[in-house]
Amino acid sequence: MTSAPAPLPVLVRPTKRRDFPGIISLCERVYSGRPWREDQLESHLKVFPEGQLVAIDPGTNRIVGMAASLIVLWDDYDMDVDWKGITDSGMFTNHDPEGHTLYGAEVMTDPSLRRRGIGKALYAARRDLARRLKLLRIRAGARLRGYHQYADRMSPDEYVTKIVKGEIIDPTLTFQLRQRFRVIAVVEDYLERDPESLGYAAVIEWVNHEVAKKRDYAERPRRFLPEGKQ
Ligand SMILES: CC(C)(COP(=O)(O)OP(=O)(O)OC[C@H]1O[C@@H](n2cnc3c(N)ncnc32)[C@H](O)[C@@H]1OP(=O)(O)O)[C@@H](O)C(=O)NCCC(=O)NCCS
C-alpha cells in the first residue's frame, strides 16, 4: 500500500511585485499557456494588496501556490455572472471595499506538489482574511474540472449532486468542499475555452459564522446542500 505524501509546511504571505515571475511560471505549469499577465497582477496589488497571497516552500524559496481575491457587492451581480464579469477581465478594478463578499478569483498549486496541503493553507489564509475584514462570506466559481469525463452520461447538476454526496470525486470541487464550502448554484459559460469543465462551474460559498445572521443562512439556496446541513 502506498502512503499519502507528507504535508509540505508552506509559508503563506501577501504577494509582492518581486513574486510576479514566480507566479507567471507557476501559472504556465498549471494551465499550460493561460498565465496571469503582469499588468493584471500589478492591478491586483494596486486595488487590494491584502487579497493577494502566495505560498512559499521554505526549503527552496520557490512559489508553489497562489490565491487571488477581490471584494464585491454581490447584489451588483447575477448568480450566473461569468469569471470575466466578476473579475473585470482579471483586472479586479471592480473591487469594492464596501462589499461583504470576498470573491476567490484564482487558487492554484504546483502540479508536482499536489495533495500536500498547500491549497488547504491558502484557503485557511483566505478565511482568516475574511474574518479579519469582518466579511460575511467567501464566494467563488469552482470550475467542474472532471465534468468532461461524465458529460455524455449526466447533466452538470447531476454531476455536482453526486460530488456533494461523495459518489464522484472532482479534483477542484471535492477540494473546495473539504475546505467547508457549500454549493449554492451550478452555472454555464463561466470560463471560456476550458475543455475540462466545458465552461460549467459550481458557485460555492463559505459563510463567516462570526458575522452571519440567521437570515443569511435561511436565504441560502438549499438545492445542493448536503442533507441536514445549513
Ligand atoms: C484545486 C487545487 C488548488 C488543490 O490544491 P492542493 O494543494 O492539491 O490541495 P491540498 O493538498 O491542500 O488538499 C486539501 C484537501 O482537498 C483534498 N483534495 C485535493 N485535491 C484533491 C483531488 N484531486 N481529489 C480529491 N480530493 C482532493 C485533499 O484530500 C485534502 O483533504 P483534507 O483537507 O481532508 O486533507 C489544485 O489541484 C490546483 O491547483 N488545481 C488546478 C487549478 C484549479 O483548477 N484551481 C481551481 C480554480 S476554480
The ligand as a Tripos MOL2 file, in Angstrom:
@<TRIPOS>MOLECULE
LIG
   48    50     1     0     0
SMALL
NO_CHARGES

@<TRIPOS>ATOM
      1 C1         -7.5010   22.5950   -6.5190 C.3       1 LIG1
      2 C2         -6.0640   22.7080   -6.0240 C.3       1 LIG1
      3 C3         -5.7580   24.1710   -5.7060 C.3       1 LIG1
      4 C4         -5.8780   21.8350   -4.7580 C.3       1 LIG1
      5 O1         -4.5730   22.0880   -4.2560 O.3       1 LIG1
      6 P1         -3.7700   21.0270   -3.3350 P.3       1 LIG1
      7 O2         -2.5460   21.7350   -2.8680 O.co2     1 LIG1
      8 O3         -3.5550   19.7530   -4.0760 O.co2     1 LIG1
      9 O4         -4.7920   20.7660   -2.1560 O.3       1 LIG1
     10 P2         -4.4880   20.1720   -0.6870 P.3       1 LIG1
     11 O5         -3.3440   19.2090   -0.7690 O.co2     1 LIG1
     12 O6         -4.3350   21.2890    0.2660 O.co2     1 LIG1
     13 O7         -5.8300   19.3950   -0.3860 O.3       1 LIG1
     14 C5         -6.7720   19.8150    0.5810 C.3       1 LIG1
     15 C6         -7.8610   18.8180    0.6880 C.3       1 LIG1
     16 O8         -8.5310   18.6220   -0.5610 O.3       1 LIG1
     17 C7         -8.4710   17.2380   -0.9750 C.3       1 LIG1
     18 N1         -8.1070   17.1750   -2.3900 N.ar      1 LIG1
     19 C8         -7.2200   17.9300   -3.0610 C.ar      1 LIG1
     20 N2         -7.1410   17.5490   -4.3500 N.ar      1 LIG1
     21 C9         -7.9940   16.5130   -4.4750 C.ar      1 LIG1
     22 C10        -8.3450   15.6520   -5.5650 C.ar      1 LIG1
     23 N3         -7.7560   15.7500   -6.7640 N.pl3     1 LIG1
     24 N4         -9.2540   14.6930   -5.3260 N.ar      1 LIG1
     25 C11        -9.8050   14.5270   -4.1020 C.ar      1 LIG1
     26 N5         -9.5090   15.2980   -3.0330 N.ar      1 LIG1
     27 C12        -8.6250   16.2810   -3.2400 C.ar      1 LIG1
     28 C13        -7.3200   16.6480   -0.1450 C.3       1 LIG1
     29 O9         -7.5390   15.3030    0.1060 O.3       1 LIG1
     30 C14        -7.3450   17.4550    1.1230 C.3       1 LIG1
     31 O10        -8.2690   16.9050    2.0410 O.3       1 LIG1
     32 P3         -8.0980   17.0960    3.6220 P.3       1 LIG1
     33 O11        -8.2750   18.5640    3.9080 O.co2     1 LIG1
     34 O12        -9.2040   16.2910    4.1990 O.co2     1 LIG1
     35 O13        -6.7180   16.6070    3.9370 O.co2     1 LIG1
     36 C15        -5.0670   22.1720   -7.1080 C.3       1 LIG1
     37 O14        -5.4790   20.8970   -7.5040 O.3       1 LIG1
     38 C16        -4.9310   23.0460   -8.3460 C.2       1 LIG1
     39 O15        -4.0940   23.9650   -8.3910 O.2       1 LIG1
     40 N6         -5.7030   22.7710   -9.4080 N.am      1 LIG1
     41 C17        -5.5690   23.4690  -10.6950 C.3       1 LIG1
     42 C18        -6.0680   24.8850  -10.6590 C.3       1 LIG1
     43 C19        -7.5640   24.9430  -10.3820 C.2       1 LIG1
     44 O16        -8.3590   24.2840  -11.0000 O.2       1 LIG1
     45 N7         -7.9210   25.8060   -9.4260 N.am      1 LIG1
     46 C20        -9.2920   26.0000   -9.0460 C.3       1 LIG1
     47 C21        -9.8880   27.0960   -9.8600 C.3       1 LIG1
     48 S1        -11.6640   27.1590   -9.5690 S.3       1 LIG1
@<TRIPOS>BOND
     1     1     2 1
     2     2     3 1
     3     2     4 1
     4     2    36 1
     5     4     5 1
     6     5     6 1
     7     6     7 2
     8     6     8 1
     9     6     9 1
    10     9    10 1
    11    10    11 2
    12    10    12 1
    13    10    13 1
    14    13    14 1
    15    14    15 1
    16    15    16 1
    17    15    30 1
    18    16    17 1
    19    17    18 1
    20    17    28 1
    21    18    19 ar
    22    18    27 ar
    23    19    20 ar
    24    20    21 ar
    25    21    22 ar
    26    21    27 ar
    27    22    23 1
    28    22    24 ar
    29    24    25 ar
    30    25    26 ar
    31    26    27 ar
    32    28    29 1
    33    28    30 1
    34    30    31 1
    35    31    32 1
    36    32    33 2
    37    32    34 1
    38    32    35 1
    39    36    37 1
    40    36    38 1
    41    38    39 2
    42    38    40 1
    43    40    41 1
    44    41    42 1
    45    42    43 1
    46    43    44 2
    47    43    45 1
    48    45    46 1
    49    46    47 1
    50    47    48 1
@<TRIPOS>SUBSTRUCTURE
     1 LIG1         1 GROUP 0 **** ****
